[in-house]
Amino acid sequence: MSPSTTVAPTFFERVFKAFHYRDFRLMFVGACISSIGTWMQNLAQAWIVFDISKSAFYLGLDAFLAGIPVFLFSIIGGVVADRVERRRVLLVSQYIQMASAFILTGLIFFHVVRIWEILSLSFLCGTAQSFGGPAYSALIPTLVKKEDMPNAIALNSIQFNLARVLGPAFGGVALDRLGAVWCFGLNGLSFLAPVISLTILTTRYLPQKTGESVIQSMKQGFRFIRDQGAMEALIFLAFVMTALGFPMMTFLPVFAKDIFRGGPWTFTLFLCSSGIGAVVGSLLVAWMGNVQHKGRIALASLVWLGVGIVIFSFSTNLGLSCIVLFLTGIGLMTVFANVNSLVQLITPNEMRGRVMSVYNSAFRGGMPLGNLATGWLVPMFTAPFVLAANGFLLVLLALYFLLVQRKVATL
């Protein structure tokens, strides 16, 4: 073999390229363990809220209160992420969420939990995430080289969605056999994993000292977004995608219990089907790497997602519903990973906290608003009709950006 001969990377080397970086591996493992615990709690919490209240509105309200702080406070969190070492911000966020999980564990163990306590702690965790989210989003790309950033973002999506599969699977067993208290308690313990990972991380972000006020820093971030052309469209897409796409996940208990006359296992099956699809979608994006035409791929996947939501909404066959959830999971993560990669690649490191805070506000802010609106409309028009309307609107939006307003389609 001549010295100039290069060996093409294998499939696994290409998919898991970011794992060559020690600090990325540490963050991946820590975040994955914590996400598994979070999904265990999410499953148990959704079931308890619906069981206590017997109301789809409270399901939407709980999701709204968990997500609205991200919409309200993430921009301030982004300024903090550009001014303070990001590890420290993340550690405080983990401690608050850990404490909230253990408080709920105690309330459930002593059989004194009430709906307002669950809602209040959801808001507290959301507030912690509004500061931790921008710091995490800004930290991950700094752990790898720029050319490997799309791969790192896709692998990060894999850990989140692997947790969406394993968390509900473990949570379903724990909820059915051991009770909800185990789901909340194990979630509290799971936060030890990212705390340990963050403690031994070698990568440091040392913010530059600035005389700017918080307001001036925020204005600088908004000015950068306006000057980037397609950035505003990407952030708008993130908001609408979550506002119209994620309510399907929030209201799965309604389909499991009221439409399919099932129990926790039916709900778990739905979550796992979607999660497996999302893992497959993330692996596909990781394999593609820094591929061209990310905008076009994201918009085509958004059409796929919208059509899938419409089909799931009116399906009365359990097998078909699981297959459609698997396919929509692929579509959802293909959209998310490509849009996220485009935003990260456009943004320099010193602006990343502020830009990603605006992106996170849009991405996470769409969830509570979409969930609240869907929860309000479902009692009037039924869950299948409302979710089908959401899917139809997603298709129209994607076609508009593909055919009319083409800033994203040209990226």
Stockholm file with secondary structure:
# STOCKHOLM 1.0

chainA/1-411         MSPSTTVAPTFFERVFKAFHYRDFRLMFVGACISSIGTWMQNLAQAWIVFDISKSAFYLGLDAFLAGIPVFLFSIIGGVVADRVERRRVLLVSQYIQMASAFILTGLIFFHVVRIWEILSLSFLCGTAQSFGGPAYSALIPTLVKKEDMPNAIALNSIQFNLARVLGPAFGGVALDRLGAVWCFGLNGLSFLAPVISLTILTTRYLPQKTGESVIQSMKQGFRFIRDQGAMEALIFLAFVMTALGFPMMTFLPVFAKDIFRGGPWTFTLFLCSSGIGAVVGSLLVAWMGNVQHKGRIALASLVWLGVGIVIFSFSTNLGLSCIVLFLTGIGLMTVFANVNSLVQLITPNEMRGRVMSVYNSAFRGGMPLGNLATGWLVPMFTAPFVLAANGFLLVLLALYFLLVQRKVATL
#=GR chainA/1-411 SS CCTTCCCCCCHHHHHTGGGGSHHHHHHHHHHHHHHHHHHHHHHHHHHHHHHHHCCHHHHHHHHHHHHHHHHHHHHHHHHHHHHSCHHHHHHHHHHHHHHHHHHHHHHHHTTCCCHHHHHHHHHHHHHHHHHHHHHHHHHGGGGSCGGGHHHHHHHHHHHHHHHHHHHHHHHHHIIIIICHHHHHHHHHHHTHHHHHHHHTCCCCCCCCCCCCCHHHHHHHHHHHHHHTSHHHHHHHHHHHHHHHHTHHHHTHHHIIIIISCCCHHHHHHHHHHHHHHHHHHHHHHHHHCSCSCHHHHHHHHHHHHHHHHHHHHHCCCHHHHHHHHHHHHHHHHHHHHHHHHHHHHHSCHHHHHHHHHHHHHHHHHHHHHHHHHHHHHHHHHCHHHHHHHHHHHHHHHHHHHHHTSCTTTTC
#=GC SS_cons         CCTTCCCCCCHHHHHTGGGGSHHHHHHHHHHHHHHHHHHHHHHHHHHHHHHHHCCHHHHHHHHHHHHHHHHHHHHHHHHHHHHSCHHHHHHHHHHHHHHHHHHHHHHHHTTCCCHHHHHHHHHHHHHHHHHHHHHHHHHGGGGSCGGGHHHHHHHHHHHHHHHHHHHHHHHHHIIIIICHHHHHHHHHHHTHHHHHHHHTCCCCCCCCCCCCCHHHHHHHHHHHHHHTSHHHHHHHHHHHHHHHHTHHHHTHHHIIIIISCCCHHHHHHHHHHHHHHHHHHHHHHHHHCSCSCHHHHHHHHHHHHHHHHHHHHHCCCHHHHHHHHHHHHHHHHHHHHHHHHHHHHHSCHHHHHHHHHHHHHHHHHHHHHHHHHHHHHHHHHCHHHHHHHHHHHHHHHHHHHHHTSCTTTTC
//
